[in-house]
Amino acid sequence: MNDELMSIGRFARLSGVSVHALRHYDDVGLLAPAEVEAGSGYRRYRAGQIQHARLIRALRWIDLPIEQIREVLAVEGDASLILAQHRDRLERQHSLIDAQLRDVTRFLAKGLTMQTMQAGCRPVQISIAVTDKPASVAFYQELLGQQQQPAQRTSHGDFSAFVFGEYGRDDFFLLWLQDDPDRLDRPGRSNLGLLVPDLEAAHQRAVAAGATEVQLPRGTEGMPRNSAVRDPSGNWLGLFQGWTGPRPVQIMIAVDNFQTSAAFFEKAFGLRTEIARRTTEADYPAFTFGQYERDDFFLMWLVDDQDRVDLPGRSSFSFLVDDLDAVHKQALAAGAAEVAPPRDTEGMPRSSHVTDPSGNWIGLFQG
């Protein structure tokens, strides 16, 4: 075939690319016609452009975005890096579809009824800073007796956490391990309590996995039998004899002043402190969620004693709330600093972020 000019219709038939697509490719600068008649605007193509058009058709068939096709066409020679990146995206989409199919299968088997979340506000996740993420994942897998699993799926990748309970129920909680020093919300040293069904066994397992022993299992007035260790990154872990687990049962949040911080959390999130520990010397208040001896039980302690050896650093934790926009505004009115306004984020519920007056990062998620 010689390199004669041909109409867009004939070029479309020979190349296998529709007229509509050819016009679009011209508009976006991907495949321009060889000639455009000034008066009529008719597009004319040369036979030599057919292979070019067929290549574009093949790349569009594999769903390569226009910008990446432009890059492939501009590369002289090997385009394997671009194609490898696109393969990763397709594998991500495949993974997402698999997850959706599993959910559809579950809905077909169990129905569409969803559990009702506890009204108001409750802790739903915490991030813990670690120095060596693979080693820390291995440590917590050994301690908790479970594997990480995808907690957020996006078109770019899966983001894994330790998942407790079931989404849509009051026992749902996420434990994230974070090792990115450049993240603005990177926490300081954390202080986390875990409920375990066999304290001695859990304590021994933690030490064998690489924890530093702080306190042997012992009885303590006003609280369950407990022990304390530090994980390989220096985070404090309290282990508490309980009815289930292992699962998070409490977090400690460092604040500048207990009274003013308690007032902030009450005004911002509608929380109320309750006496969570009673001794012959004093009562100790905390924010209490759920009911003791049920899997929705959780304690959040505010700590302002700078002399405590287990004083946490700046925390990064999140609440599940029943009206995100209203609670976000309420938090700002109570004295929180806005980090991110309510917005939609791929692979997770609608969310926002604030910092409390002591500098702790608080994520808010629509529940």
Disulfide bonds with the S-S distance in Angstrom:
none
